Amino acid sequence: MRRKIHYLDYHVFIPYIILVIMGIIMVYSASSNILLINGFKPATYGIRQAIYAAVAFFGFGIPIFALKLDVFKKQKFVIWFMMISLVMLVYLVGMKIIKGSSAAVNGAVGWIDLGFINLQPLEVAKLALVIYLAYMLDKRDGQLVRGQIWKQLGRPAAIAAVMMALVIVEPDFGGTAILFMIVLVMFSVSGVPTAVALRWLALIVISVAAIFIIVVTWNPKFLQESYQFQRLMSFLHPFQLERKGGAQLVNSYYAIHNGNIFGVGLGNSMQKRGYLPEPYTDFILSITAEELGVAGAALILILLFYLMWSIMEVGLHANSQFNALICFGVTTILFTETLFNVGAVLGLLPITGVTLPFMSYGGSSMIVLTASVALVLNISANEKMAREELEVIA
């Protein structure tokens, strides 16, 4: 462990720490007014976020960084991690079947109440899928040639499809899209011929566009009352449907407009005072833009993209396919979550409930993302030590 610390990748570690600290500050600021109005201590969610961050760092981050990297490549670990993830997702589907809409929160059955934390199995599933695909694709390195692709990728594709099916039943379309992007990116960078990958991508884009056009044009009655359909229509017509689901997006626009370049000052947001629902979760970037301005919001995005780039750099220079695929998978999680969240805040994408990495309130996300970053730091340290040993031998 002591030796590993000397090889700590500060290009990954420092932006992670800054984002976590900024996230705690902004969760406190965005939630304090609502808590005070409802008779709670204004610092409650800020303190909880700090506790989540501490538990994530000391309980998961440090141990994962300290463990030997070979642990994550063992078949038993990979299979058990994937099985636990699938069992939790199956449990949620069972809750939806047994309890129906009464078990749903914001239109989806996506959480398991453990008392001290509401565990979101989807977050665990993201990392489980990355590790599983990295393990399976590493085993098939050099075997992904024309005529053998479906044979080699059939099993991992089927497992990923089952996972996505369980998530979409919740229903969580944003989570399903993130899992799909993980599969698409990791398959593409593992050696699948470019022409084949492009055909897959073209087919997917055309299919999604066709479904979107059909649903919006058809506007069936059985969908009109669903939470997900209302979100879709609110995305298309936010101001016309402000009282029927469009309030979040409309007030997000107001927050960003109020903030201008340098913001109205930390703690001075108007939209967090009952106008923007749950401003400390999906729309925390809107409150950040109002209080710290476009400059503050841009700083957060720059840090996120710098973190992604640094993780990609580790993957690009990795000597092991497994290590490289882990880095690409973690980058995909961060990029897709950021894309969906920022797209929703700006009204460029439908609101899917995807949180902003390290910034939005939530224990499950903080723990899994910290574990993911710790795994990347472990890979980076091992790669540096291996290169140094080769230089000594040479």
VEXKE-705663 format. One line per field, with one value per residue (C-alpha): chain; residue in three letters; x, y, z. Coordinates in Angstrom, 3 decimals. Example, Ala and Ser with C-alpha at 12.3 -4.5 7.8 and 13.67 -1.06 7.14 Angstrom:
! residues 2
logu (A:A) $
vogu (ALA:SER) $
x (12.300:13.670) $
y (-4.500:-1.060) $
z (7.800:7.140) $
This chain:
! residues 394
logu (A:A:A:A:A:A:A:A:A:A:A:A:A:A:A:A:A:A:A:A:A:A:A:A:A:A:A:A:A:A:A:A:A:A:A:A:A:A:A:A:A:A:A:A:A:A:A:A:A:A:A:A:A:A:A:A:A:A:A:A:A:A:A:A:A:A:A:A:A:A:A:A:A:A:A:A:A:A:A:A:A:A:A:A:A:A:A:A:A:A:A:A:A:A:A:A:A:A:A:A:A:A:A:A:A:A:A:A:A:A:A:A:A:A:A:A:A:A:A:A:A:A:A:A:A:A:A:A:A:A:A:A:A:A:A:A:A:A:A:A:A:A:A:A:A:A:A:A:A:A:A:A:A:A:A:A:A:A:A:A:A:A:A:A:A:A:A:A:A:A:A:A:A:A:A:A:A:A:A:A:A:A:A:A:A:A:A:A:A:A:A:A:A:A:A:A:A:A:A:A:A:A:A:A:A:A:A:A:A:A:A:A:A:A:A:A:A:A:A:A:A:A:A:A:A:A:A:A:A:A:A:A:A:A:A:A:A:A:A:A:A:A:A:A:A:A:A:A:A:A:A:A:A:A:A:A:A:A:A:A:A:A:A:A:A:A:A:A:A:A:A:A:A:A:A:A:A:A:A:A:A:A:A:A:A:A:A:A:A:A:A:A:A:A:A:A:A:A:A:A:A:A:A:A:A:A:A:A:A:A:A:A:A:A:A:A:A:A:A:A:A:A:A:A:A:A:A:A:A:A:A:A:A:A:A:A:A:A:A:A:A:A:A:A:A:A:A:A:A:A:A:A:A:A:A:A:A:A:A:A:A:A:A:A:A:A:A:A:A:A:A:A:A:A:A:A:A:A:A:A:A:A:A:A:A:A:A:A:A:A:A:A:A:A) $
vogu (MET:ARG:ARG:LYS:ILE:HIS:TYR:LEU:ASP:TYR:HIS:VAL:PHE:ILE:PRO:TYR:ILE:ILE:LEU:VAL:ILE:MET:GLY:ILE:ILE:MET:VAL:TYR:SER:ALA:SER:SER:ASN:ILE:LEU:LEU:ILE:ASN:GLY:PHE:LYS:PRO:ALA:THR:TYR:GLY:ILE:ARG:GLN:ALA:ILE:TYR:ALA:ALA:VAL:ALA:PHE:PHE:GLY:PHE:GLY:ILE:PRO:ILE:PHE:ALA:LEU:LYS:LEU:ASP:VAL:PHE:LYS:LYS:GLN:LYS:PHE:VAL:ILE:TRP:PHE:MET:MET:ILE:SER:LEU:VAL:MET:LEU:VAL:TYR:LEU:VAL:GLY:MET:LYS:ILE:ILE:LYS:GLY:SER:SER:ALA:ALA:VAL:ASN:GLY:ALA:VAL:GLY:TRP:ILE:ASP:LEU:GLY:PHE:ILE:ASN:LEU:GLN:PRO:LEU:GLU:VAL:ALA:LYS:LEU:ALA:LEU:VAL:ILE:TYR:LEU:ALA:TYR:MET:LEU:ASP:LYS:ARG:ASP:GLY:GLN:LEU:VAL:ARG:GLY:GLN:ILE:TRP:LYS:GLN:LEU:GLY:ARG:PRO:ALA:ALA:ILE:ALA:ALA:VAL:MET:MET:ALA:LEU:VAL:ILE:VAL:GLU:PRO:ASP:PHE:GLY:GLY:THR:ALA:ILE:LEU:PHE:MET:ILE:VAL:LEU:VAL:MET:PHE:SER:VAL:SER:GLY:VAL:PRO:THR:ALA:VAL:ALA:LEU:ARG:TRP:LEU:ALA:LEU:ILE:VAL:ILE:SER:VAL:ALA:ALA:ILE:PHE:ILE:ILE:VAL:VAL:THR:TRP:ASN:PRO:LYS:PHE:LEU:GLN:GLU:SER:TYR:GLN:PHE:GLN:ARG:LEU:MET:SER:PHE:LEU:HIS:PRO:PHE:GLN:LEU:GLU:ARG:LYS:GLY:GLY:ALA:GLN:LEU:VAL:ASN:SER:TYR:TYR:ALA:ILE:HIS:ASN:GLY:ASN:ILE:PHE:GLY:VAL:GLY:LEU:GLY:ASN:SER:MET:GLN:LYS:ARG:GLY:TYR:LEU:PRO:GLU:PRO:TYR:THR:ASP:PHE:ILE:LEU:SER:ILE:THR:ALA:GLU:GLU:LEU:GLY:VAL:ALA:GLY:ALA:ALA:LEU:ILE:LEU:ILE:LEU:LEU:PHE:TYR:LEU:MET:TRP:SER:ILE:MET:GLU:VAL:GLY:LEU:HIS:ALA:ASN:SER:GLN:PHE:ASN:ALA:LEU:ILE:CYS:PHE:GLY:VAL:THR:THR:ILE:LEU:PHE:THR:GLU:THR:LEU:PHE:ASN:VAL:GLY:ALA:VAL:LEU:GLY:LEU:LEU:PRO:ILE:THR:GLY:VAL:THR:LEU:PRO:PHE:MET:SER:TYR:GLY:GLY:SER:SER:MET:ILE:VAL:LEU:THR:ALA:SER:VAL:ALA:LEU:VAL:LEU:ASN:ILE:SER:ALA:ASN:GLU:LYS:MET:ALA:ARG:GLU:GLU:LEU:GLU:VAL:ILE:ALA) $
x (0.000:2.767:4.588:1.389:0.818:4.075:2.511:-0.839:-2.146:-2.890:-4.421:-7.271:-7.218:-7.212:-10.229:-12.116:-11.468:-12.387:-15.640:-16.628:-15.992:-17.891:-20.703:-21.038:-21.116:-23.709:-25.928:-25.948:-26.735:-29.419:-31.239:-30.958:-33.946:-36.377:-35.285:-35.701:-39.207:-40.189:-38.874:-35.575:-32.019:-30.765:-27.458:-29.044:-28.472:-25.102:-23.926:-25.335:-23.517:-20.288:-20.854:-21.546:-18.324:-16.321:-17.786:-17.139:-13.536:-12.462:-14.765:-14.441:-11.903:-8.858:-9.467:-10.007:-6.852:-4.891:-6.069:-4.015:-5.335:-5.495:-8.446:-10.667:-9.619:-10.571:-13.492:-15.178:-15.126:-16.476:-19.279:-20.335:-20.328:-22.469:-24.829:-25.346:-26.102:-28.630:-30.312:-30.846:-32.371:-34.630:-35.708:-36.806:-38.832:-40.451:-41.329:-42.887:-45.003:-46.110:-46.626:-47.185:-47.108:-47.068:-43.409:-42.443:-40.527:-40.729:-42.380:-39.796:-39.080:-35.341:-34.340:-33.965:-34.563:-31.816:-32.766:-29.495:-29.386:-31.625:-29.505:-29.873:-28.953:-28.539:-25.416:-23.899:-24.957:-22.959:-19.648:-20.509:-21.166:-17.888:-15.833:-17.727:-17.297:-13.627:-13.066:-14.982:-13.553:-10.016:-10.454:-11.527:-8.657:-7.590:-10.619:-13.004:-12.647:-15.276:-17.448:-16.640:-17.958:-21.447:-20.075:-17.552:-19.799:-23.074:-22.836:-21.718:-24.272:-27.035:-26.078:-25.984:-29.374:-30.914:-29.533:-30.921:-34.299:-34.531:-33.703:-36.150:-38.972:-38.522:-38.881:-35.584:-34.858:-31.860:-30.244:-30.924:-29.301:-26.188:-25.842:-26.289:-23.580:-21.198:-21.791:-21.470:-18.211:-16.532:-17.462:-16.233:-12.816:-12.234:-11.438:-14.795:-14.199:-15.077:-17.523:-19.485:-19.562:-20.786:-23.571:-24.695:-24.650:-26.573:-29.218:-29.632:-29.887:-32.485:-34.501:-34.515:-35.448:-38.277:-39.690:-39.469:-41.318:-43.989:-44.702:-44.858:-46.991:-49.293:-49.764:-51.671:-54.147:-52.715:-49.372:-50.681:-51.088:-47.698:-44.952:-42.381:-44.645:-45.459:-41.739:-41.257:-44.063:-42.795:-39.405:-41.051:-43.437:-42.104:-43.815:-47.191:-47.106:-45.517:-48.227:-48.181:-44.528:-42.703:-41.963:-38.527:-37.232:-38.853:-37.404:-34.067:-34.071:-34.946:-32.115:-29.498:-30.780:-30.722:-27.144:-25.710:-21.895:-20.808:-24.005:-26.060:-23.800:-23.573:-26.796:-28.780:-30.672:-34.384:-35.299:-34.289:-36.952:-39.788:-39.788:-37.401:-38.423:-35.612:-32.909:-30.167:-30.504:-30.979:-31.011:-28.176:-26.285:-29.106:-28.741:-24.960:-25.387:-27.706:-25.478:-22.014:-22.939:-22.151:-18.487:-19.043:-21.060:-18.412:-15.679:-17.503:-17.888:-14.223:-13.194:-15.453:-14.089:-10.512:-11.160:-12.577:-9.615:-7.158:-8.897:-8.824:-5.090:-4.563:-6.513:-4.688:-1.278:-2.307:-0.361:-3.295:-6.565:-8.437:-6.970:-7.704:-11.310:-11.945:-10.768:-12.897:-15.915:-15.549:-15.090:-18.292:-20.241:-18.997:-19.470:-22.970:-24.205:-22.811:-24.263:-27.744:-27.795:-26.528:-28.764:-31.816:-30.882:-30.523:-33.633:-31.629:-32.590:-35.645:-35.450:-34.418:-33.481:-29.757:-27.666:-24.523:-21.440:-20.076:-22.339:-25.899:-27.113:-26.997:-25.034:-25.203:-23.817:-21.051:-19.935:-19.908:-18.226:-15.576:-15.005:-14.672:-12.125:-10.201:-10.039:-8.644:-6.069:-5.106:-4.630:-2.610:-0.298:0.254:0.992:3.569:5.237:5.385:6.948:9.511:10.486:10.959:13.175:15.323:15.732:16.579) $
y (0.000:2.465:1.738:2.245:5.695:6.861:5.993:7.680:9.302:12.878:13.666:11.343:11.808:15.629:16.341:13.558:15.160:18.666:17.406:15.558:18.664:20.913:18.355:18.440:22.247:22.435:19.702:21.667:24.923:23.435:21.536:23.813:26.040:23.186:21.388:24.543:25.149:21.580:21.857:20.000:21.134:22.922:21.044:17.541:16.557:18.293:16.294:13.084:13.726:14.292:11.007:9.186:10.627:9.579:6.054:5.777:6.966:5.065:2.052:1.387:3.699:2.947:-0.845:-1.153:0.871:-1.283:-4.681:-6.624:-6.023:-9.762:-9.988:-8.194:-10.559:-13.730:-15.642:-16.186:-12.480:-11.465:-14.054:-13.337:-9.576:-9.966:-12.435:-10.142:-7.269:-9.334:-10.638:-7.074:-6.086:-9.155:-8.159:-4.747:-6.349:-8.600:-5.547:-3.898:-7.000:-7.473:-3.864:-2.164:1.624:1.919:0.820:3.433:6.644:9.235:6.663:3.881:1.062:1.626:1.601:-0.931:0.606:-0.593:1.852:3.784:4.201:3.702:1.391:1.827:-1.509:0.175:1.950:-1.356:-2.922:-0.338:-1.251:-4.962:-4.851:-3.016:-5.567:-8.529:-7.312:-6.461:-9.999:-11.714:-9.572:-9.954:-13.739:-13.339:-11.066:-11.839:-14.060:-11.330:-11.906:-11.973:-15.049:-15.563:-12.318:-13.494:-16.795:-15.045:-12.209:-14.124:-14.940:-11.509:-9.840:-12.075:-11.322:-7.593:-7.847:-9.539:-6.775:-4.056:-5.814:-5.882:-2.167:-1.106:-2.960:-0.680:1.417:3.317:4.354:6.499:3.627:1.242:3.670:3.934:0.140:-0.066:2.566:0.589:-2.499:-0.584:1.176:-1.827:-4.113:-1.503:-0.985:-4.690:-5.557:-5.722:-4.616:-0.944:-1.689:-4.086:-1.601:1.190:-1.036:-1.798:1.894:2.918:0.247:1.372:5.089:4.411:2.137:4.637:7.521:5.455:4.508:8.127:9.434:6.713:7.313:11.110:11.000:8.190:9.621:6.537:6.958:4.119:5.972:9.473:8.964:7.296:9.191:8.485:9.673:12.887:13.535:13.018:15.421:17.948:17.813:18.597:21.290:22.493:25.889:24.611:21.783:23.677:22.533:18.944:18.026:20.840:22.832:21.281:22.250:25.706:26.540:25.142:27.721:30.468:29.399:29.413:32.780:34.303:33.172:34.868:34.624:34.778:33.919:35.501:34.143:30.864:30.255:32.970:30.872:31.679:28.545:26.214:27.822:25.583:26.363:23.678:20.236:18.315:20.804:18.816:15.739:15.729:19.528:20.476:21.915:24.436:25.668:25.752:27.857:30.244:30.650:30.374:31.425:29.807:30.115:27.898:25.330:25.327:24.706:21.594:20.293:21.032:19.047:16.162:16.059:16.390:13.418:11.432:12.341:11.317:7.941:7.481:8.233:5.436:3.079:4.126:3.446:0.211:-2.936:-5.211:-5.438:-5.963:-2.768:-0.759:-1.981:-1.106:2.454:2.769:1.386:3.798:6.705:5.645:5.706:9.204:10.557:9.132:10.264:13.756:13.899:12.828:15.107:18.236:17.469:17.299:20.493:22.390:20.828:19.070:15.577:14.182:14.138:10.605:11.037:10.571:12.342:14.441:12.435:13.383:16.454:15.173:13.942:10.168:7.489:4.669:6.818:8.262:4.819:3.180:6.104:6.301:2.551:2.970:5.781:3.760:0.814:3.100:4.480:0.900:0.135:3.319:2.565:-1.019:0.118:2.643:0.060:-2.462:0.106:1.098:-2.547:-3.001:0.098:-1.247:-4.595:-2.837) $
z (0.000:0.939:-2.286:-4.300:-2.806:-4.410:-7.780:-7.104:-10.291:-9.229:-12.636:-11.581:-7.810:-7.556:-9.838:-8.039:-4.623:-5.847:-7.406:-4.224:-2.069:-4.483:-4.523:-0.716:-0.729:-3.504:-1.998:1.259:-0.532:-2.813:-0.052:2.987:2.220:1.511:4.695:6.771:5.399:6.294:9.845:9.449:10.094:6.936:6.939:7.018:3.379:3.239:6.281:4.810:1.533:3.473:5.333:2.044:0.636:3.715:3.727:-0.009:0.328:3.457:3.167:-0.570:-2.208:-0.054:0.157:-3.602:-4.276:-1.796:-3.075:-5.570:-9.070:-9.719:-7.293:-9.796:-12.594:-10.740:-12.199:-8.806:-7.980:-11.403:-11.361:-7.765:-8.317:-11.424:-9.708:-6.697:-9.059:-11.042:-7.866:-6.633:-9.971:-9.909:-6.390:-7.685:-10.474:-7.866:-5.757:-8.795:-9.541:-5.910:-4.785:-8.140:-8.287:-4.468:-4.518:-7.115:-6.430:-9.219:-11.470:-11.042:-8.579:-8.369:-4.693:-1.877:1.555:3.906:6.655:6.785:2.993:-0.030:-2.165:-5.926:-7.568:-10.958:-9.693:-8.609:-11.939:-13.916:-12.288:-12.254:-16.002:-16.685:-14.726:-16.230:-19.819:-19.223:-17.927:-20.753:-23.557:-22.202:-22.423:-26.062:-27.026:-30.596:-31.269:-32.491:-36.224:-38.971:-38.727:-35.028:-33.502:-32.543:-31.261:-29.036:-27.861:-27.583:-23.875:-22.582:-24.878:-23.481:-19.841:-20.601:-22.359:-19.295:-17.076:-19.358:-19.535:-15.727:-15.514:-18.225:-16.433:-13.373:-15.677:-15.892:-19.467:-18.538:-16.649:-19.520:-21.954:-19.756:-19.566:-23.327:-23.906:-21.687:-23.841:-27.109:-26.174:-24.583:-27.471:-29.953:-28.332:-27.665:-31.267:-33.049:-36.682:-37.196:-40.034:-37.810:-34.901:-37.208:-38.558:-35.004:-34.109:-37.254:-36.604:-32.988:-33.853:-36.568:-34.248:-31.363:-33.695:-35.232:-31.800:-30.636:-33.721:-33.509:-29.808:-30.142:-33.302:-32.182:-28.653:-27.398:-24.539:-22.447:-22.350:-21.747:-17.994:-17.475:-15.652:-18.378:-21.214:-19.357:-18.974:-22.694:-23.605:-21.042:-22.753:-26.101:-24.776:-21.386:-21.244:-22.512:-19.968:-17.103:-14.656:-15.921:-15.606:-17.391:-14.227:-13.706:-17.122:-17.107:-13.696:-14.789:-17.596:-15.103:-12.755:-15.511:-16.794:-13.285:-12.702:-15.768:-15.944:-12.293:-10.402:-7.624:-4.895:-2.988:-1.063:-2.871:-5.430:-5.824:-7.779:-4.927:-2.710:-3.807:-7.527:-8.791:-7.394:-5.627:-6.695:-4.927:-7.182:-10.974:-11.357:-9.031:-12.015:-12.524:-8.938:-9.382:-12.524:-10.656:-7.593:-9.152:-12.675:-15.986:-14.971:-11.904:-13.848:-16.582:-13.979:-12.777:-16.327:-17.082:-13.997:-15.021:-18.558:-17.294:-14.999:-17.947:-20.127:-17.389:-16.990:-20.768:-20.715:-18.200:-20.466:-23.629:-22.047:-20.325:-21.194:-20.355:-22.294:-19.012:-17.527:-20.664:-20.851:-17.185:-17.867:-21.004:-19.148:-16.218:-18.645:-20.428:-17.152:-16.312:-19.839:-20.361:-16.941:-17.540:-21.064:-19.955:-16.925:-18.708:-21.697:-19.413:-17.550:-20.846:-22.418:-25.121:-23.919:-22.091:-18.295:-17.332:-13.670:-14.313:-11.689:-12.223:-11.125:-7.666:-7.517:-7.080:-3.698:-3.230:-1.414:-3.963:-6.759:-4.564:-3.352:-6.795:-8.556:-5.824:-6.135:-9.910:-9.571:-6.952:-9.359:-12.071:-9.610:-8.742:-12.439:-12.981:-10.038:-11.195:-14.750:-13.480:-11.232:-14.091:-16.459:-13.818:-13.278:-17.042:-17.178:-14.329:-16.100:-19.386) $
